[in-house]
Amino acid sequence: MVVTKDSIIGDVLDANRDTAPFFFEMGMHCLGCPSARGESIGDACAVHGVDADELVAKINKFLADK
């Protein structure tokens, strides 16, 4: 799986639950709520004031190293 800013958070979590800490780090603690499950990484980063490109790069590196 390759993650982009348009990837839906719920899809990323479904593909690999071990990515949850990356979302916790950015301040997104309600990963199970309907909004978070259907929100894109880019949208969530905008709301939380986090660099989406940096988060996507971290997640993709983590997934590639698995």
Residue frames relative to the residue before (quaternion, step in Angstrom):
aa qw qx qy qz dx dy dz
M 1.0000 0.0000 0.0000 0.0000 0.00 0.00 0.00
V 0.1439 -0.7466 0.6436 0.0876 3.53 -1.04 0.87
V 0.2673 -0.7807 0.5536 0.1125 3.53 -0.76 1.13
T 0.0740 -0.7694 0.6335 0.0344 3.55 -1.11 0.80
K 0.6844 -0.4536 0.3546 0.4472 3.57 -1.29 0.05
D 0.6714 0.4928 -0.2928 0.4696 3.58 1.18 -0.49
S 0.4628 0.6778 -0.4514 0.3501 3.60 1.26 -0.13
I 0.4141 -0.6910 0.5395 0.2448 3.54 -1.07 0.83
I 0.5440 -0.6566 0.4153 0.3169 3.55 -0.81 1.04
G 0.6479 0.5313 -0.3214 0.4412 3.59 0.91 -0.85
D 0.6448 0.5156 -0.3206 0.4643 3.59 1.03 -0.76
V 0.6381 0.5206 -0.3230 0.4664 3.57 1.02 -0.82
L 0.6721 0.4945 -0.2899 0.4687 3.57 0.94 -0.91
D 0.6372 0.5232 -0.3261 0.4625 3.58 1.02 -0.76
A 0.6656 0.5038 -0.2976 0.4633 3.57 1.04 -0.79
N 0.7939 -0.0868 0.0824 0.5962 3.58 1.04 -0.75
R 0.3248 -0.7845 0.5057 0.1531 3.56 -0.27 1.31
D 0.5913 0.5979 -0.3614 0.4028 3.59 1.17 -0.49
T 0.5587 0.5892 -0.3989 0.4261 3.61 1.26 -0.01
A 0.4311 0.7369 -0.4420 0.2752 3.62 1.23 -0.27
P 0.6443 0.5372 -0.3568 0.4110 3.67 0.83 -0.77
F 0.5994 0.5614 -0.3705 0.4338 3.60 1.09 -0.57
F 0.6667 0.4752 -0.2923 0.4942 3.58 1.08 -0.72
F 0.6087 0.5402 -0.3481 0.4652 3.59 1.07 -0.70
E 0.6285 0.5600 -0.3253 0.4308 3.59 0.99 -0.88
M 0.7157 0.4403 -0.2580 0.4768 3.59 1.02 -0.74
G 0.6215 -0.5760 0.3297 0.4163 3.58 1.29 0.08
M 0.5494 0.5933 -0.4060 0.4259 3.56 1.25 0.17
H 0.0197 -0.8586 0.5097 -0.0511 3.54 -0.01 1.35
C 0.6843 0.4664 -0.2900 0.4797 3.62 1.20 -0.24
L 0.0172 0.8663 -0.4983 0.0295 3.57 0.76 1.04
G 0.6822 0.5002 -0.2926 0.4459 3.58 1.14 -0.46
C 0.5374 0.6335 -0.4218 0.3634 3.60 1.18 -0.24
P 0.6436 -0.5668 0.3460 0.3805 3.61 -1.07 0.67
S 0.6370 0.5332 -0.3452 0.4367 3.60 0.97 -0.75
A 0.6839 0.4826 -0.2913 0.4632 3.56 0.85 -0.94
R 0.6547 0.5271 -0.3178 0.4387 3.58 0.96 -0.80
G 0.7680 0.3545 -0.1958 0.4962 3.59 1.11 -0.59
E 0.5539 0.6287 -0.3720 0.3995 3.57 1.30 0.01
S 0.4540 -0.6638 0.5132 0.2997 3.57 -1.09 0.66
I 0.6265 -0.5256 0.4119 0.4019 3.55 -1.24 0.41
G 0.6421 0.5387 -0.3234 0.4393 3.59 0.95 -0.83
D 0.6702 0.4921 -0.2968 0.4696 3.58 0.93 -0.89
A 0.6577 0.5106 -0.3084 0.4600 3.58 0.94 -0.88
C 0.6514 0.5121 -0.3167 0.4618 3.56 0.97 -0.80
A 0.6290 0.5319 -0.3363 0.4565 3.58 1.01 -0.77
V 0.6644 0.5013 -0.2983 0.4672 3.59 0.96 -0.88
H 0.7640 0.3801 -0.1883 0.4862 3.58 0.96 -0.89
G 0.4657 -0.7169 0.4215 0.3026 3.60 1.26 0.11
V 0.4748 0.6542 -0.4316 0.4005 3.55 1.09 0.80
D 0.5108 -0.6348 0.4880 0.3131 3.57 -1.14 0.68
A 0.3673 -0.7660 0.4893 0.1971 3.59 -0.42 1.25
D 0.6361 0.5360 -0.3389 0.4395 3.59 0.97 -0.78
E 0.6464 0.5180 -0.3138 0.4640 3.57 1.01 -0.81
L 0.6616 0.5014 -0.3040 0.4674 3.59 0.93 -0.89
V 0.6509 0.5126 -0.3132 0.4643 3.59 0.91 -0.90
A 0.6477 0.5166 -0.3196 0.4599 3.59 0.96 -0.85
K 0.6467 0.5164 -0.3199 0.4612 3.61 0.95 -0.85
I 0.6773 0.4885 -0.2977 0.4626 3.57 0.88 -0.94
N 0.6736 0.4964 -0.3066 0.4537 3.60 0.88 -0.89
K 0.6223 0.5172 -0.3427 0.4773 3.61 1.04 -0.71
F 0.6396 0.5263 -0.3203 0.4598 3.58 0.93 -0.89
L 0.6917 0.4771 -0.2825 0.4627 3.59 0.86 -0.94
A 0.6518 0.5183 -0.3165 0.4544 3.59 1.02 -0.77
D 0.6793 0.4968 -0.2848 0.4590 3.58 1.10 -0.69
K 0.5389 0.6340 -0.3965 0.3877 3.60 1.26 -0.21
